[in-house]
Amino acid sequence: MSKQTRTFRIIVFAVILALTQSSAWAQTGQPAPSDKKVAQALFEAQGKGTASGAQPMTLEQIVAMKSRQGGWGQVFKDMKSKGLLTQKNLGQVVSDFERRHPETARADKADKSAKAEKPDKPEKLEKPEKPDKPAKPERPGR
C-alpha cells in the first residue's frame, strides 16, 4: 500500500470516527475503549484483504454488524469469509493495529491498570507469644 493511500485512509478514518461517535455508538450508549479499538483495527485491516474484489466496509457498518451479531469474533469471521481480512484471528488484527498505533495500546493498558487497583491488604496481626512451659519436676531416683 502506498504512503499516500495509507495517509488518506487514516484521515478518512479519523473523520469517520468523529462522525461515528454521534451516530452508531450513540444509539447503544457509550462504547468501551476496547470496542472502539477493535472496530478501528478491523476497519484498517481491510486494506490487506480487498484483493478479492469485495467492497471494504465502513466503520459504521462494522459497528452495526457487531451490535447485530453480538460479538467481535463473529464480525471477524464474516469479514474474513467475504475476503476483507487475511489475518488468522481477531487477536492478530488487534496486535497489528497496536503495532501501528502504539498510543492506543498504552492508553488501553492505563485504563485497565486504573480499574484493576486492588485495595490494600490489612496488616497481619502478630501472633501472641506462647507462655513458657513449666519445668518438669525431677523424678526421684534419677
N, C-alpha and C positions, 0 to 999 in steps of 0.2 A: 504494500500500500504506500503510495507516495506521501511525502510530508504534507503537501497541500491538502490532500484528501483527508488525512488524519486531523489536521488543524480545522478543516471545515466541519468534520464530524463532531469534534469537541465543541466548537462554537454552537452548532445546531443542537447538540446535546444539552449544553448549558441553557439555551433559550427554552428548549422543551421542558427541561427540569423546572425552570422558573414558572412556566405556564402550568405544568402538571400539579404543582403544589396547591393551586387554587381550583383544580378541576377533578381529576380522577381520585386523588387521595383525599380530597375534601369530602367526597361522598361517603367514605368509610371511616373518617376520623383521621387523626394524626398518625402517620406510619412510624414504625420503629426505625431507628437509623439503619439497622441491618436490612430492612426491606428496601429502603432507598438504594443502598449499596448493591444489593443483589439485582435489582431492576436495572441499575446503571451498568452493571457488569454484563448482564445478558444483552442489553442494548448495544454496548460497544463490541461485544464478542461476535456479533452478526457479520461484521466486515470480513471475518475469516471464513465464513461458511456460505457466502452468497454465490459461490461458483456454480451451484446447481440451477441458478436462474430464478430462484424464489425471491420474491419481493421482501426486503427487510421490514421488520415490524417497527412501529413507532414505540416510544417509551410508554405512551398511554395505552396502546394495545397490549403491551406486556403486562402492565399493572392490572388492566381489566381482565386479562386471562388468569392472572393469579387470584383475583377476587372470585372469579367463576369457578376455578378448579380447586382452590383452597391451599395449594402448596407450590413452592418454587420448584420442587423436584418434578412435578407434573408439567409445569411450564417448560422446564428444560427439555424434558422428553419430547413434548410436542414440537418445540422449535427445532430440536435435532432431527426429528422424523421429517420435518419439512425441508431439511438441508440447510438451515440457517446457522447451525453451530457444528463445529468439528471436534470440540473437546470431549473427553471421555465421560466427564461427570460435572456436576454443578460446582464442586469444590475447585476444579481446575479453572473454571470460568472466574470465580471469585478471586482465586490466587493470582491469576493473570492480571485482573483488574487492580488488585492491591499492589502488584509489582509496578504497574504503570502509574498508579496514583498512591504513593506511599503515605500521603497525608490522611487518606481515608482509613488506612489500617491503624495508624496511630490514634486517630480520633475515636475509632471504634473500641480500641483497647482501653483508652482513657475512660470512655463511658462505662465499660464493663468493670474496670477497677474501682470506679466511684460507687457502683452499685454493689460490688462484692465485698465492701468493707465489713469485716466481722467485728462484733462487739468485743471489747477487751474481756479476757478471761478473768474471773475472780481470783484473787490471790489464794494460794494454797495455805490452809491452816497448818500450823506446826503441830506435830504430834506431842501430846503431853509426855513428859519424861516418866519412865517406868520407875516405880518405887524400888529401892534396893531390897533384895531378898534377905530375909533374916538369916543369920548364920546358923548352920546346922549344929545342933548340940553334939558334943562328942560322946561317943559310946564308951561305956566303961569297958575296960579291958583292951583297949587298943592303944 
